[in-house]
Amino acid sequence: MLEGMRVEVLVFGVLKDLLKGQSPVDLPEGATVRTLLDHFRSQLPDRTDALASIAVAVNQQYAVATQPLRDGDEVALLPPVSGGSESHVALVHESIPSDVIVGQLKQGEDGAVVVFDGIVRNNTRDRRTQAHVVSRL
């Protein structure tokens, strides 16, 4: 390959079925994460929605679309985690009453209610990250 690079691509979840046999991928010199995603979008014209909300990691570190890639990089494509039948999402400035929310969501046929209340990591893509998720399984 002239004037280019080769990256190893790891795919997870539903992307594994959609992007069979896609690694390694040859890209032009100066390629970014966006270049790689555009490469896959062109191969899945009817399923570009599958790439709309994925997370991308380059060499095991979360990456933004503008991050440059280098020859030999390992790029992981991570689809959103799914599960549960209902989620409650809200932006609030006060304490979150988890017990009240769980009481509203919980039903007799549920196997479990999972609550994560806390800081996922201190920042993501240069922005402070906080999360509270309640899902009924």
Secondary structure, DSSP 8 states (H G I E B T S, - for coil): --SEEEEEEEE-THHHHHTTT--SEEEETT-BHHHHHHHHHHH-TT-GGGGTT-EEEETTEE--TT-B--TT-EEEEE-----SSEEE----SS---HHHHHHHH--TT-S-EEEEEE-S-SEETTEE--EEEEEE-
